[in-house]
Amino acid sequence: MHPNCSPALIRRPLSLALTLLLAGSAAWAQSAQDERLRKLDEIEVQADPFQRNREELLQPVEVLAGAELDRRRANTLGETLDRQVGVQSSFFGPGAGRPVIRGQEGPRVQVLSDGVASQDVSTVSVDHAVTIDPFVAEQIEVIKGPAALLYGSGAVGGAVNVIDGRVPTQAVEGGFAGRAQIYGDTVADTFGAAARVDAGSSESPLVFHADAFYRDSNDYEIPGFASHEPDEDEQAGRVENSALETQGGAFGVSLIGERGYLGLAISQFDTLYGVPGHAHEHGHEDEDEDGPAMAKGEEEEEEGPVR
């Protein structure tokens, strides 16, 4: 030790060096911690924008609408829903196909149009057509489980509700809305067209709706021979009795008010189709026709709507 250096002077630089070392270590640790925080995986939080209670959340309901519905539209309601989870089509040819929900069919599955039963004979005889055309539907709701009992005590298997908007429930944005579609295929030389128009004026409480559809197809073409009875001639190149012709339309009008609406719609559905490979000795053709009128209204009260 230098004779002129006191012990206090020696301890002071040592303390300063230790302080600088610890400060650097703390800064490095903080920097490393910040780096780890910046590399955390992103967490995405999703919420239901609709306020639904527990009972509504437990109801197994599927809705087919928009572009997905456009891709799946087919000749029959059953064929349109055939790829939905738990849903199949009874399929008695291209003109007759009723939804089968979880193995339940016939009267155990209620088919509705805007909440009103279709009231066609497909309920008791599944080789008859459902008198609802999928090409005029805005959306299709598939209701499974106990919630379907809201539409009748017999709907133990489920219910299918087709929203077609034939009774307008609200004013038309811009005063006019429409949609048209043309489609076809080569396997049966199918040609089909469907169109709908909704119109109203801001100066009038009346809103009008009109739609029409037409579809025509020949027997299915196949590469080989169709199945046949032993006493019948072989059919090559086509499935006999699989042709289809369907046409129909509707007109509706509603009086729209600030608290609700009151409307009426008249519709017509006419189809002629074959049932190939039927259990009868020979195939046969069915013709189903339906022309119901439907009235609907709703008034908003303080505690909720009254229908």
VENRAVEN-V601254 format. One record per residue. RES is the residue in one letter. SS is DSSP state (2 for helix, 1 for strand, 0 for the rest). OMEGA is omega in degrees with one decimal (none if undefined). D_CENTER is the distance of its C-alpha to the mean C-alpha in whole Angstrom. Layout:
BEGIN
[[RES & SS & OMEGA & D_CENTER] [RES & SS & OMEGA & D_CENTER]]
END
This chain:
BEGIN
[[M & 0 & 178.4 & 93] [H & 0 & -176.0 & 94] [P & 0 & -177.1 & 97] [N & 0 & -178.2 & 95] [C & 0 & 177.6 & 92] [S & 0 & 177.4 & 91] [P & 2 & -180.0 & 88] [A & 2 & -179.5 & 86] [L & 2 & 179.5 & 86] [I & 2 & -178.8 & 85] [R & 2 & -176.2 & 82] [R & 2 & 177.3 & 81] [P & 2 & 179.5 & 79] [L & 2 & 177.9 & 78] [S & 2 & 179.7 & 76] [L & 2 & 179.7 & 75] [A & 2 & 178.2 & 74] [L & 2 & 179.2 & 72] [T & 2 & 179.1 & 70] [L & 2 & 179.8 & 69] [L & 2 & 179.4 & 68] [L & 2 & 179.1 & 66] [A & 2 & 178.4 & 64] [G & 2 & 178.5 & 63] [S & 2 & 179.5 & 62] [A & 2 & 179.0 & 60] [A & 2 & 179.5 & 58] [W & 2 & 178.4 & 57] [A & 2 & 179.0 & 55] [Q & 2 & 179.1 & 54] [S & 2 & 178.6 & 53] [A & 2 & 178.9 & 51] [Q & 2 & 177.7 & 49] [D & 2 & 179.6 & 48] [E & 2 & 178.4 & 47] [R & 2 & 179.1 & 45] [L & 2 & -179.9 & 43] [R & 2 & -177.3 & 42] [K & 0 & 178.1 & 41] [L & 0 & 178.4 & 38] [D & 0 & 179.1 & 35] [E & 0 & 179.0 & 32] [I & 0 & -179.4 & 30] [E & 0 & -179.2 & 27] [V & 0 & 179.3 & 26] [Q & 0 & 179.6 & 22] [A & 0 & 177.6 & 21] [D & 0 & -179.0 & 19] [P & 0 & -179.3 & 19] [F & 0 & 179.7 & 18] [Q & 0 & -179.4 & 21] [R & 0 & 179.6 & 19] [N & 0 & -175.9 & 22] [R & 2 & 179.8 & 23] [E & 2 & 179.8 & 21] [E & 2 & 179.3 & 18] [L & 2 & -178.3 & 18] [L & 2 & -178.5 & 19] [Q & 0 & 179.4 & 16] [P & 0 & -178.4 & 13] [V & 1 & 175.2 & 10] [E & 1 & -178.8 & 7] [V & 1 & 177.5 & 4] [L & 1 & -175.8 & 1] [A & 1 & 174.2 & 4] [G & 2 & -176.7 & 8] [A & 2 & 179.5 & 9] [E & 2 & 176.9 & 7] [L & 2 & 179.0 & 6] [D & 2 & -179.8 & 9] [R & 2 & -173.1 & 11] [R & 2 & -179.9 & 9] [R & 0 & -179.5 & 10] [A & 0 & -175.9 & 13] [N & 0 & -175.3 & 16] [T & 0 & 178.6 & 14] [L & 2 & 179.3 & 11] [G & 2 & 179.7 & 13] [E & 2 & 177.7 & 13] [T & 2 & -177.2 & 9] [L & 0 & -170.6 & 8] [D & 0 & -177.7 & 12] [R & 0 & 175.6 & 11] [Q & 0 & -178.7 & 9] [V & 0 & 177.7 & 12] [G & 0 & -177.2 & 14] [V & 1 & 174.9 & 12] [Q & 1 & 177.3 & 14] [S & 1 & 176.8 & 15] [S & 0 & 172.8 & 19] [F & 0 & 169.0 & 20] [F & 0 & -177.2 & 23] [G & 0 & -176.8 & 23] [P & 0 & -177.4 & 21] [G & 0 & -177.0 & 21] [A & 0 & 178.3 & 20] [G & 0 & -178.0 & 17] [R & 0 & 179.6 & 16] [P & 1 & 173.4 & 13] [V & 1 & -175.3 & 16] [I & 1 & 178.8 & 15] [R & 0 & 178.5 & 17] [G & 0 & -179.5 & 20] [Q & 1 & -178.9 & 20] [E & 0 & 179.5 & 19] [G & 2 & -177.7 & 21] [P & 2 & 178.4 & 22] [R & 2 & 177.0 & 21] [V & 1 & -178.4 & 17] [Q & 1 & 176.4 & 16] [V & 1 & -174.1 & 14] [L & 1 & 172.9 & 14] [S & 1 & -175.7 & 14] [D & 0 & 176.7 & 14] [G & 0 & -179.8 & 15] [V & 1 & -178.0 & 18] [A & 1 & -178.5 & 18] [S & 0 & 174.4 & 18] [Q & 0 & 175.2 & 22] [D & 0 & -174.2 & 22] [V & 2 & 176.6 & 24] [S & 2 & 178.0 & 21] [T & 2 & -177.0 & 22] [V & 0 & 179.4 & 25] [S & 0 & -168.9 & 25] [V & 0 & 175.6 & 22] [D & 0 & 171.6 & 24] [H & 0 & -174.0 & 23] [A & 0 & 168.3 & 20] [V & 0 & -173.4 & 17] [T & 0 & 174.7 & 18] [I & 0 & -178.8 & 15] [D & 0 & -177.8 & 14] [P & 2 & -175.0 & 11] [F & 2 & 175.6 & 12] [V & 2 & -177.4 & 13] [A & 0 & 171.5 & 9] [E & 0 & 175.1 & 8] [Q & 1 & -179.6 & 5] [I & 1 & 179.9 & 4] [E & 1 & 176.7 & 6] [V & 1 & -175.2 & 8] [I & 1 & -178.4 & 11] [K & 0 & 174.8 & 14] [G & 2 & -175.1 & 17] [P & 2 & -178.7 & 20] [A & 2 & -179.5 & 17] [A & 2 & 180.0 & 16] [L & 2 & 173.8 & 20] [L & 2 & -177.9 & 19] [Y & 2 & 177.3 & 18] [G & 0 & -176.5 & 21] [S & 0 & -179.4 & 24] [G & 0 & -175.8 & 23] [A & 0 & -176.9 & 19] [V & 0 & 180.0 & 21] [G & 0 & -179.3 & 18] [G & 1 & -179.4 & 15] [A & 1 & 175.8 & 13] [V & 1 & -177.5 & 10] [N & 1 & -179.8 & 10] [V & 1 & 177.5 & 9] [I & 1 & -178.2 & 10] [D & 0 & 176.6 & 12] [G & 0 & -179.2 & 14] [R & 0 & 168.9 & 17] [V & 0 & -177.1 & 19] [P & 0 & -179.0 & 19] [T & 0 & 180.0 & 19] [Q & 0 & 179.6 & 21] [A & 0 & -179.0 & 23] [V & 0 & 179.1 & 22] [E & 2 & -178.2 & 23] [G & 2 & 177.6 & 26] [G & 2 & -177.5 & 26] [F & 1 & 175.7 & 24] [A & 1 & -178.4 & 21] [G & 1 & 178.4 & 19] [R & 1 & 177.8 & 18] [A & 1 & -177.5 & 19] [Q & 1 & 174.1 & 18] [I & 1 & -175.9 & 20] [Y & 1 & 179.2 & 20] [G & 1 & 175.1 & 22] [D & 1 & -178.4 & 23] [T & 0 & -176.8 & 27] [V & 0 & 177.9 & 27] [A & 0 & -177.8 & 27] [D & 0 & -176.6 & 27] [T & 1 & 168.7 & 24] [F & 1 & 179.2 & 24] [G & 1 & 178.0 & 21] [A & 1 & 177.9 & 20] [A & 1 & 179.9 & 18] [A & 1 & 176.3 & 19] [R & 1 & -178.9 & 18] [V & 1 & 172.0 & 21] [D & 1 & -175.5 & 21] [A & 1 & 178.0 & 24] [G & 1 & -179.5 & 27] [S & 0 & 178.1 & 30] [S & 0 & -179.6 & 31] [E & 0 & -178.3 & 34] [S & 0 & 178.7 & 32] [P & 0 & -177.4 & 30] [L & 1 & 175.1 & 28] [V & 1 & -175.5 & 25] [F & 1 & 176.8 & 24] [H & 1 & 174.6 & 21] [A & 1 & 175.4 & 22] [D & 1 & 178.5 & 20] [A & 1 & 178.8 & 21] [F & 1 & 178.6 & 20] [Y & 1 & 179.7 & 22] [R & 1 & -179.9 & 22] [D & 1 & 178.9 & 25] [S & 1 & 178.2 & 25] [N & 0 & 176.2 & 29] [D & 0 & 177.6 & 29] [Y & 1 & 172.7 & 28] [E & 1 & -179.6 & 30] [I & 1 & -176.9 & 31] [P & 1 & -176.3 & 34] [G & 1 & -178.7 & 36] [F & 1 & 176.7 & 37] [A & 1 & 176.7 & 34] [S & 0 & -176.6 & 35] [H & 0 & 176.4 & 37] [E & 0 & -177.4 & 40] [P & 0 & -176.9 & 43] [D & 0 & -179.3 & 45] [E & 0 & 176.5 & 43] [D & 0 & 177.9 & 43] [E & 0 & 176.5 & 41] [Q & 1 & -178.5 & 38] [A & 1 & 172.1 & 38] [G & 1 & 179.8 & 35] [R & 1 & 175.0 & 33] [V & 1 & -176.3 & 31] [E & 0 & 174.8 & 33] [N & 0 & 177.5 & 31] [S & 0 & 179.3 & 27] [A & 0 & -174.2 & 27] [L & 1 & 171.3 & 25] [E & 1 & -176.8 & 25] [T & 1 & 175.8 & 22] [Q & 1 & -180.0 & 23] [G & 1 & -179.7 & 22] [G & 1 & -178.2 & 21] [A & 1 & 173.4 & 21] [F & 1 & -179.4 & 23] [G & 1 & 177.7 & 23] [V & 1 & 179.8 & 25] [S & 1 & 172.6 & 25] [L & 1 & -175.1 & 28] [I & 1 & 177.2 & 26] [G & 0 & -179.7 & 29] [E & 0 & -175.8 & 29] [R & 0 & -179.1 & 28] [G & 1 & -177.6 & 26] [Y & 1 & 174.3 & 25] [L & 1 & -173.8 & 26] [G & 1 & -179.5 & 24] [L & 1 & 177.7 & 24] [A & 1 & 175.6 & 23] [I & 1 & -176.4 & 24] [S & 1 & 177.8 & 22] [Q & 1 & 178.6 & 23] [F & 1 & -177.6 & 22] [D & 1 & -178.3 & 24] [T & 1 & 175.5 & 24] [L & 1 & -172.9 & 27] [Y & 1 & 176.6 & 26] [G & 1 & 177.3 & 28] [V & 1 & -176.8 & 27] [P & 0 & 176.7 & 29] [G & 0 & -175.1 & 31] [H & 0 & -177.6 & 31] [A & 0 & 177.6 & 33] [H & 0 & -179.0 & 35] [E & 0 & 176.6 & 38] [H & 0 & 176.0 & 37] [G & 0 & -179.6 & 33] [H & 1 & 177.9 & 32] [E & 1 & 175.6 & 30] [D & 1 & 173.6 & 28] [E & 1 & 179.5 & 28] [D & 1 & -178.5 & 25] [E & 1 & -179.0 & 25] [D & 1 & 179.1 & 24] [G & 0 & -175.6 & 25] [P & 0 & 169.7 & 24] [A & 1 & -176.9 & 24] [M & 1 & 175.1 & 23] [A & 1 & -177.6 & 24] [K & 1 & 177.9 & 22] [G & 1 & 178.8 & 24] [E & 1 & 177.6 & 24] [E & 1 & -178.9 & 27] [E & 1 & 173.6 & 27] [E & 1 & -179.5 & 30] [E & 0 & -177.9 & 31] [E & 0 & 178.5 & 29] [G & 1 & -176.6 & 26] [P & 1 & 175.5 & 24] [V & 1 & -179.0 & 26] [R & 0 & none & 24]]
END
